Amino acid sequence: MNESKKEKQVIHSMKEFEKKYFPKSFEKKTAEEPTDAHALGISMAKESLDKIRARLAK
């Protein structure tokens, strides 16, 4: 009965998980994100490759 009243939270990404369960680490990590276009492109490409590798590993 209590479960029907509670809303189950669904976490869709590692960022959401880190933000909820490791807020200090998440803030530190997001503060270190690159600000110039070249570095941002490199970091986004690495993230994309990591996601592709994770899907292929399944």
C-alpha positions in Angstrom: 0.0 0.0 0.0 2.8 2.4 0.8 4.5 1.6 -2.5 1.6 2.8 -4.5 1.8 6.1 -2.7 5.5 6.4 -3.3 6.6 7.5 -6.7 9.4 5.3 -8.0 12.2 7.3 -9.4 13.8 6.2 -12.6 17.3 7.1 -13.4 18.1 7.4 -17.1 21.8 8.1 -17.1 25.0 7.9 -15.1 25.0 11.7 -14.8 21.6 11.5 -13.0 22.9 8.7 -10.8 26.0 10.6 -9.8 24.1 13.8 -9.2 21.7 12.0 -6.8 24.1 9.7 -4.9 27.4 11.5 -5.2 26.6 15.3 -5.3 30.0 16.6 -4.2 31.9 14.4 -6.8 29.4 15.4 -9.5 29.8 19.1 -8.8 33.6 18.8 -8.8 33.5 16.9 -12.1 31.1 19.3 -13.8 33.2 22.3 -12.7 36.2 20.8 -14.6 34.4 20.5 -17.9 36.2 22.3 -20.8 35.0 25.8 -21.9 36.7 26.2 -25.2 35.2 24.7 -28.3 38.1 22.4 -29.2 38.3 20.8 -25.8 34.5 20.5 -25.6 34.4 18.7 -28.9 37.1 16.2 -27.8 35.3 15.5 -24.5 31.9 15.0 -26.2 33.6 12.7 -28.8 35.1 10.6 -25.9 31.7 10.4 -24.2 30.1 9.2 -27.4 32.7 6.6 -27.9 32.3 5.4 -24.3 28.5 5.1 -24.9 29.1 3.1 -28.1 31.6 0.8 -26.4 29.1 0.2 -23.5 26.4 -0.7 -26.0 28.6 -3.0 -28.0 29.7 -4.8 -24.8 26.2 -5.8 -24.0 
